[in-house]
């Protein structure tokens, strides 16, 4: 398993939808749980994300930011998310 710390990456947070910025920054930088909605987005669970989505901001903007701006190691499967959390918290 590759161990990467956030200091290995550069993210333009201005491209992140404002409604999700704080939660995603805390998750990516510190490994904090991002909430159930963002967990579903990060783990590619569209149906789960729709259950928790409160229509705050376009979903397409959020998924584009995750795919285009975040390190690929921090999203994908639930194991990917949990591994990222553990690495950032260490």
RAGINOR-V691975 format. One record per residue. SS is DSSP state (A for helix, B for strand, O for the rest). OMEGA is omega as a letter, one per 30 degrees, with the letter a starting at -180 (NA if undefined). Layout:
BEGIN
ss=SS omega=OMEGA
ss=SS omega=OMEGA
END
This chain:
BEGIN
ss=O omega=l
ss=O omega=l
ss=O omega=l
ss=O omega=l
ss=O omega=a
ss=A omega=l
ss=A omega=l
ss=A omega=a
ss=O omega=l
ss=O omega=a
ss=O omega=l
ss=O omega=a
ss=A omega=l
ss=A omega=l
ss=A omega=l
ss=O omega=l
ss=O omega=a
ss=A omega=a
ss=A omega=a
ss=A omega=a
ss=A omega=a
ss=A omega=a
ss=A omega=l
ss=A omega=l
ss=A omega=l
ss=A omega=l
ss=A omega=a
ss=A omega=a
ss=A omega=a
ss=A omega=l
ss=O omega=l
ss=O omega=l
ss=O omega=a
ss=O omega=a
ss=O omega=a
ss=A omega=l
ss=A omega=a
ss=A omega=l
ss=A omega=l
ss=A omega=l
ss=A omega=a
ss=A omega=a
ss=O omega=l
ss=O omega=l
ss=O omega=a
ss=A omega=a
ss=A omega=l
ss=A omega=l
ss=A omega=a
ss=A omega=l
ss=A omega=a
ss=A omega=a
ss=O omega=a
ss=O omega=l
ss=O omega=l
ss=O omega=a
ss=O omega=a
ss=O omega=l
ss=A omega=a
ss=A omega=l
ss=A omega=l
ss=A omega=a
ss=A omega=l
ss=A omega=l
ss=A omega=a
ss=A omega=a
ss=A omega=a
ss=A omega=a
ss=A omega=a
ss=O omega=l
ss=O omega=a
ss=A omega=l
ss=A omega=a
ss=A omega=l
ss=O omega=l
ss=O omega=l
ss=O omega=l
ss=A omega=l
ss=A omega=l
ss=A omega=a
ss=A omega=a
ss=A omega=l
ss=A omega=l
ss=A omega=l
ss=A omega=a
ss=A omega=a
ss=A omega=a
ss=A omega=a
ss=A omega=a
ss=O omega=NA
END
